[in-house]
């Protein structure tokens, strides 16, 4: 195999590896602030709805702070729009969503 082809393949492999590493580093938790979380039943509905979103590994709620922390599976990128809509489906109005895709105070487009 000519040296130029080998060098090109090595360069392509390095670029693909770098892209994969940066995407994995970007995958982090998402926090959603809501107006309020009243009771254990509210928290359970939130966990149920958010856990059904593709790629969600873990959901934790904090009553006092009225926040929910959503952790993705290691191989997943979470959709801010899907998370926002799941929170709405739980009967709670999101005030702020903050995660790897950015910070939103209105329903994200995607």
N, CA, C and O atoms as a DFTB+ gen file, in Angstrom:
440 C
 N C O
     1  1       0.859      -1.172       0.000
     2  2       0.000       0.000       0.000
     3  2       0.904       1.233       0.000
     4  3       1.815       1.312       0.823
     5  1       0.683       2.183      -0.883
     6  2       1.508       3.381      -0.940
     7  2       1.427       4.172       0.371
     8  3       0.408       4.166       1.062
     9  1       2.534       4.849       0.687
    10  2       2.644       5.623       1.930
    11  2       1.546       6.687       2.036
    12  3       1.026       6.909       3.129
    13  1       1.186       7.335       0.959
    14  2       0.163       8.390       0.991
    15  2      -1.195       7.817       1.435
    16  3      -1.928       8.460       2.187
    17  1      -1.520       6.607       0.965
    18  2      -2.784       5.990       1.370
    19  2      -2.781       5.641       2.850
    20  3      -3.767       5.873       3.550
    21  1      -1.668       5.083       3.327
    22  2      -1.551       4.715       4.737
    23  2      -1.674       5.967       5.602
    24  3      -2.390       5.971       6.603
    25  1      -0.975       7.022       5.213
    26  2      -1.019       8.279       5.960
    27  2      -2.447       8.834       5.972
    28  3      -2.912       9.328       6.999
    29  1      -3.136       8.753       4.842
    30  2      -4.516       9.229       4.766
    31  2      -5.443       8.441       5.667
    32  3      -6.300       9.017       6.337
    33  1      -5.278       7.120       5.689
    34  2      -6.099       6.281       6.555
    35  2      -5.823       6.557       8.029
    36  3      -6.745       6.581       8.844
    37  1      -4.555       6.765       8.370
    38  2      -4.215       7.081       9.754
    39  2      -4.810       8.426      10.171
    40  3      -5.299       8.573      11.291
    41  1      -4.767       9.390       9.280
    42  2      -5.339      10.702       9.557
    43  2      -6.855      10.590       9.754
    44  3      -7.413      11.180      10.680
    45  1      -7.509       9.833       8.881
    46  2      -8.958       9.625       9.002
    47  2      -9.287       8.948      10.335
    48  3     -10.229       9.351      11.016
    49  1      -8.522       7.927      10.710
    50  2      -8.757       7.229      11.975
    51  2      -8.581       8.178      13.158
    52  3      -9.350       8.117      14.117
    53  1      -7.582       9.050      13.101
    54  2      -7.346      10.015      14.186
    55  2      -8.497      11.002      14.303
    56  3      -8.923      11.331      15.411
    57  1      -9.001      11.473      13.176
    58  2     -10.121      12.424      13.189
    59  2     -11.372      11.765      13.748
    60  3     -12.058      12.352      14.585
    61  1     -11.674      10.560      13.298
    62  2     -12.862       9.853      13.789
    63  2     -12.763       9.571      15.280
    64  3     -13.760       9.664      15.995
    65  1     -11.585       9.232      15.751
    66  2     -11.380       8.993      17.181
    67  2     -11.586      10.278      17.963
    68  3     -12.241      10.270      19.005
    69  1     -11.035      11.379      17.475
    70  2     -11.185      12.670      18.162
    71  2     -12.645      13.094      18.228
    72  3     -13.088      13.609      19.255
    73  1     -13.389      12.891      17.171
    74  2     -14.808      13.243      17.159
    75  2     -15.553      12.406      18.184
    76  3     -16.390      12.934      18.917
    77  1     -15.270      11.126      18.249
    78  2     -15.922      10.253      19.218
    79  2     -15.589      10.636      20.649
    80  3     -16.461      10.587      21.516
    81  1     -14.354      11.013      20.913
    82  2     -13.949      11.424      22.247
    83  2     -14.650      12.709      22.644
    84  3     -15.116      12.821      23.777
    85  1     -14.739      13.679      21.752
    86  2     -15.379      14.946      22.103
    87  2     -16.874      14.749      22.325
    88  3     -17.442      15.405      23.198
    89  1     -17.530      13.873      21.571
    90  2     -18.962      13.634      21.776
    91  2     -19.192      12.974      23.125
    92  3     -20.152      13.317      23.816
    93  1     -18.334      12.034      23.521
    94  2     -18.494      11.380      24.812
    95  2     -18.274      12.370      25.945
    96  3     -18.958      12.300      26.967
    97  1     -17.330      13.291      25.780
    98  2     -17.059      14.287      26.809
    99  2     -18.227      15.254      26.956
   100  3     -18.465      15.767      28.050
   101  1     -18.961      15.514      25.870
   102  2     -20.095      16.427      25.909
   103  2     -21.304      15.817      26.600
   104  3     -22.170      16.545      27.085
   105  1     -21.376      14.500      26.651
   106  2     -22.548      13.845      27.232
   107  2     -22.463      13.944      28.744
   108  3     -21.686      13.234      29.383
   109  1     -23.259      14.820      29.298
   110  2     -23.286      14.989      30.744
   111  2     -24.722      15.099      31.206
   112  3     -25.649      14.979      30.406
   113  1     -24.909      15.327      32.497
   114  2     -26.266      15.411      33.017
   115  2     -26.989      16.674      32.569
   116  3     -26.370      17.661      32.174
   117  1     -28.302      16.617      32.639
   118  2     -29.166      17.754      32.339
   119  2     -29.971      18.047      33.596
   120  3     -30.447      17.131      34.266
   121  1     -30.122      19.328      33.912
   122  2     -30.913      19.745      35.065
   123  2     -32.132      20.509      34.565
   124  3     -32.024      21.382      33.704
   125  1     -33.287      20.169      35.115
   126  2     -34.513      20.893      34.784
   127  2     -35.067      21.499      36.074
   128  3     -35.321      20.788      37.047
   129  1     -35.249      22.802      36.067
   130  2     -35.885      23.512      37.185
   131  2     -37.354      23.665      36.842
   132  3     -37.699      24.049      35.725
   133  1     -38.230      23.362      37.812
   134  2     -39.677      23.505      37.624
   135  2     -40.211      24.494      38.651
   136  3     -39.500      24.890      39.575
   137  1     -41.477      24.891      38.479
   138  2     -42.068      25.843      39.410
   139  2     -42.101      25.280      40.826
   140  3     -41.776      25.989      41.779
   141  1     -42.492      24.008      40.978
   142  2     -42.483      23.375      42.298
   143  2     -42.682      21.866      42.163
   144  3     -43.259      21.374      41.193
   145  1     -42.184      21.153      43.170
   146  2     -42.422      19.721      43.299
   147  2     -43.079      19.565      44.663
   148  3     -42.417      19.712      45.691
   149  1     -44.366      19.271      44.680
   150  2     -45.152      19.312      45.912
   151  2     -44.980      18.110      46.829
   152  3     -44.907      18.261      48.049
   153  1     -44.915      16.923      46.249
   154  2     -44.976      15.732      47.098
   155  2     -44.244      14.563      46.441
   156  3     -43.719      14.673      45.333
   157  1     -44.229      13.445      47.159
   158  2     -43.589      12.225      46.644
   159  2     -44.280      11.739      45.375
   160  3     -43.624      11.208      44.478
   161  1     -45.601      11.915      45.290
   162  2     -46.347      11.519      44.092
   163  2     -45.899      12.321      42.877
   164  3     -45.778      11.784      41.776
   165  1     -45.652      13.628      43.092
   166  2     -45.157      14.493      42.007
   167  2     -43.792      13.988      41.523
   168  3     -43.543      13.869      40.324
   169  1     -42.922      13.696      42.486
   170  2     -41.579      13.215      42.144
   171  2     -41.651      11.907      41.378
   172  3     -40.899      11.698      40.426
   173  1     -42.550      11.030      41.788
   174  2     -42.691       9.726      41.113
   175  2     -43.163       9.907      39.673
   176  3     -42.665       9.234      38.771
   177  1     -44.126      10.814      39.448
   178  2     -44.599      11.080      38.075
   179  2     -43.467      11.638      37.217
   180  3     -43.312      11.255      36.058
   181  1     -42.675      12.548      37.794
   182  2     -41.537      13.126      37.062
   183  2     -40.559      12.023      36.666
   184  3     -40.154      11.933      35.507
   185  1     -40.182      11.184      37.632
   186  2     -39.226      10.102      37.365
   187  2     -39.768       9.151      36.304
   188  3     -39.031       8.734      35.411
   189  1     -41.032       8.811      36.393
   190  2     -41.645       7.891      35.424
   191  2     -41.611       8.461      34.019
   192  3     -41.203       7.775      33.081
   193  1     -42.035       9.709      33.862
   194  2     -42.083      10.323      32.520
   195  2     -40.682      10.523      31.943
   196  3     -40.451      10.221      30.772
   197  1     -39.748      11.024      32.745
   198  2     -38.401      11.282      32.234
   199  2     -37.631       9.991      31.968
   200  3     -36.818       9.936      31.045
   201  1     -37.877       8.964      32.760
   202  2     -37.192       7.683      32.550
   203  2     -37.595       7.035      31.234
   204  3     -36.860       6.202      30.703
   205  1     -38.759       7.410      30.701
   206  2     -39.235       6.848      29.432
   207  2     -38.584       7.509      28.213
   208  3     -38.732       7.017      27.094
   209  1     -37.862       8.622      28.419
   210  2     -37.191       9.292      27.301
   211  2     -35.996       8.443      26.865
   212  3     -35.199       8.027      27.705
   213  1     -35.863       8.180      25.563
   214  2     -34.743       7.370      25.086
   215  2     -33.385       7.938      25.523
   216  3     -33.116       9.130      25.374
   217  1     -32.543       7.056      26.063
   218  2     -31.192       7.439      26.458
   219  2     -31.042       7.821      27.919
   220  3     -29.920       8.024      28.383
   221  1     -32.139       7.924      28.660
   222  2     -32.054       8.305      30.073
   223  2     -31.616       7.099      30.903
   224  3     -32.180       6.011      30.787
   225  1     -30.595       7.313      31.746
   226  2     -30.102       6.253      32.630
   227  2     -30.623       6.418      34.044
   228  3     -30.938       5.432      34.711
   229  1     -30.718       7.682      34.518
   230  2     -31.080       7.920      35.919
   231  2     -31.763       9.275      36.048
   232  3     -31.401      10.230      35.361
   233  1     -32.756       9.351      36.936
   234  2     -33.476      10.589      37.202
   235  2     -33.527      10.785      38.717
   236  3     -33.926       9.882      39.452
   237  1     -33.121      11.973      39.180
   238  2     -33.162      12.299      40.600
   239  2     -33.899      13.626      40.773
   240  3     -33.667      14.569      40.015
   241  1     -34.789      13.704      41.768
   242  2     -35.498      14.947      42.033
   243  2     -35.055      15.525      43.371
   244  3     -34.689      14.786      44.285
   245  1     -35.092      16.851      43.479
   246  2     -34.768      17.575      44.706
   247  2     -35.966      18.463      45.033
   248  3     -36.190      19.474      44.367
   249  1     -36.732      18.092      46.052
   250  2     -37.944      18.832      46.424
   251  2     -37.648      20.290      46.759
   252  3     -38.294      21.194      46.229
   253  1     -36.680      20.518      47.630
   254  2     -36.390      21.878      48.108
   255  2     -35.985      22.812      46.977
   256  3     -36.411      23.966      46.942
   257  1     -35.174      22.328      46.061
   258  2     -34.695      23.160      44.955
   259  2     -35.635      23.125      43.751
   260  3     -35.461      23.891      42.804
   261  1     -36.624      22.243      43.787
   262  2     -37.553      22.047      42.658
   263  2     -36.791      21.780      41.360
   264  3     -37.096      22.346      40.311
   265  1     -35.806      20.916      41.460
   266  2     -34.993      20.559      40.294
   267  2     -34.978      19.047      40.104
   268  3     -35.231      18.272      41.027
   269  1     -34.673      18.666      38.881
   270  2     -34.519      17.265      38.522
   271  2     -33.213      17.122      37.752
   272  3     -32.938      17.896      36.835
   273  1     -32.417      16.137      38.124
   274  2     -31.148      15.850      37.461
   275  2     -31.328      14.582      36.644
   276  3     -31.689      13.534      37.178
   277  1     -31.071      14.686      35.337
   278  2     -31.231      13.557      34.425
   279  2     -29.859      13.172      33.893
   280  3     -29.164      13.995      33.297
   281  1     -29.472      11.925      34.108
   282  2     -28.190      11.421      33.614
   283  2     -28.426      10.531      32.402
   284  3     -29.305       9.669      32.423
   285  1     -27.636      10.739      31.335
   286  2     -27.797       9.908      30.136
   287  2     -27.039       8.592      30.256
   288  3     -26.109       8.466      31.053
   289  1     -27.451       7.613      29.453
   290  2     -26.637       6.410      29.306
   291  2     -25.327       6.830      28.661
   292  3     -25.272       7.853      27.978
   293  1     -24.293       6.067      28.867
   294  2     -22.976       6.433      28.346
   295  2     -22.942       6.496      26.819
   296  3     -22.101       7.191      26.249
   297  1     -23.841       5.784      26.156
   298  2     -23.852       5.750      24.694
   299  2     -24.931       6.651      24.102
   300  3     -25.238       6.542      22.915
   301  1     -25.513       7.545      24.913
   302  2     -26.667       8.318      24.450
   303  2     -26.446       9.826      24.535
   304  3     -25.670      10.320      25.352
   305  1     -27.147      10.526      23.675
   306  2     -27.242      11.981      23.712
   307  2     -28.724      12.300      23.904
   308  3     -29.560      11.907      23.091
   309  1     -29.038      13.007      24.971
   310  2     -30.432      13.294      25.286
   311  2     -30.973      14.467      24.482
   312  3     -30.255      15.431      24.214
   313  1     -32.225      14.383      24.105
   314  2     -32.906      15.452      23.384
   315  2     -33.504      16.435      24.390
   316  3     -34.372      16.056      25.176
   317  1     -33.053      17.695      24.380
   318  2     -33.640      18.676      25.299
   319  2     -35.149      18.823      25.102
   320  3     -35.886      18.985      26.074
   321  1     -35.608      18.767      23.863
   322  2     -37.041      18.897      23.585
   323  2     -37.815      17.727      24.189
   324  3     -38.870      17.929      24.790
   325  1     -37.301      16.511      24.036
   326  2     -37.970      15.334      24.591
   327  2     -38.021      15.402      26.116
   328  3     -39.025      15.024      26.719
   329  1     -36.948      15.881      26.743
   330  2     -36.925      16.018      28.198
   331  2     -37.938      17.071      28.649
   332  3     -38.670      16.858      29.615
   333  1     -37.978      18.199      27.952
   334  2     -38.912      19.287      28.277
   335  2     -40.358      18.780      28.189
   336  3     -41.175      19.011      29.081
   337  1     -40.644      18.083      27.083
   338  2     -42.006      17.571      26.873
   339  2     -42.377      16.496      27.894
   340  3     -43.535      16.409      28.303
   341  1     -41.416      15.684      28.306
   342  2     -41.682      14.665      29.327
   343  2     -41.996      15.333      30.666
   344  3     -42.863      14.871      31.409
   345  1     -41.290      16.417      30.968
   346  2     -41.567      17.143      32.206
   347  2     -42.974      17.746      32.152
   348  3     -43.711      17.699      33.137
   349  1     -43.338      18.306      31.011
   350  2     -44.699      18.844      30.848
   351  2     -45.738      17.726      31.007
   352  3     -46.783      17.927      31.626
   353  1     -45.446      16.559      30.450
   354  2     -46.377      15.424      30.529
   355  2     -46.546      14.929      31.966
   356  3     -47.543      14.287      32.295
   357  1     -45.566      15.232      32.815
   358  2     -45.674      14.838      34.228
   359  2     -46.573      15.794      34.999
   360  3     -46.889      15.556      36.165
   361  1     -46.989      16.888      34.338
   362  2     -47.849      17.866      34.988
   363  2     -47.094      19.016      35.626
   364  3     -47.661      19.771      36.415
   365  1     -45.812      19.155      35.289
   366  2     -44.988      20.212      35.861
   367  2     -44.444      21.116      34.757
   368  3     -44.031      20.643      33.698
   369  1     -44.451      22.405      35.017
   370  2     -43.996      23.379      34.027
   371  2     -42.498      23.634      34.195
   372  3     -42.061      24.140      35.228
   373  1     -41.711      23.280      33.167
   374  2     -40.281      23.582      33.224
   375  2     -40.056      25.099      33.189
   376  3     -40.726      25.824      32.453
   377  1     -39.114      25.552      33.990
   378  2     -38.739      26.962      34.019
   379  2     -37.394      27.140      33.322
   380  3     -37.161      28.134      32.635
   381  1     -36.502      26.144      33.514
   382  2     -35.159      26.216      32.924
   383  2     -34.613      24.805      32.741
   384  3     -34.709      23.967      33.637
   385  1     -34.041      24.557      31.572
   386  2     -33.376      23.284      31.272
   387  2     -31.936      23.625      30.940
   388  3     -31.678      24.462      30.075
   389  1     -30.991      22.980      31.624
   390  2     -29.577      23.242      31.380
   391  2     -28.844      21.919      31.233
   392  3     -28.921      21.050      32.102
   393  1     -28.123      21.776      30.106
   394  2     -27.392      20.541      29.856
   395  2     -26.357      20.731      28.764
   396  3     -26.059      21.860      28.375
   397  1     -25.808      19.631      28.267
   398  2     -24.762      19.690      27.245
   399  2     -25.185      20.436      25.979
   400  3     -24.336      21.010      25.297
   401  1     -26.482      20.439      25.652
   402  2     -26.961      21.097      24.429
   403  2     -27.205      22.590      24.637
   404  3     -27.485      23.307      23.676
   405  1     -27.103      23.068      25.879
   406  2     -27.299      24.490      26.143
   407  2     -28.272      24.727      27.279
   408  3     -28.665      23.804      27.992
   409  1     -28.654      25.995      27.431
   410  2     -29.601      26.407      28.460
   411  2     -30.847      26.944      27.776
   412  3     -30.761      27.760      26.859
   413  1     -32.016      26.475      28.235
   414  2     -33.277      26.857      27.623
   415  2     -34.257      27.330      28.691
   416  3     -34.347      26.733      29.764
   417  1     -34.990      28.404      28.398
   418  2     -36.060      28.874      29.273
   419  2     -37.400      28.757      28.572
   420  3     -38.432      29.125      29.134
   421  1     -37.391      28.253      27.359
   422  2     -38.575      27.913      26.584
   423  2     -38.331      26.555      25.952
   424  3     -37.192      26.093      25.886
   425  1     -39.401      25.911      25.484
   426  2     -39.248      24.582      24.903
   427  2     -38.247      24.619      23.758
   428  3     -38.406      25.411      22.829
   429  1     -37.209      23.768      23.808
   430  2     -36.221      23.707      22.724
   431  2     -36.844      23.238      21.419
   432  3     -37.848      22.525      21.412
   433  1     -36.235      23.648      20.325
   434  2     -36.717      23.253      18.996
   435  2     -36.403      21.790      18.691
   436  3     -37.111      21.154      17.910
   437  1     -35.346      21.254      19.304
   438  2     -34.992      19.839      19.040
   439  2     -34.448      19.184      20.281
   440  3     -34.099      18.004      20.254
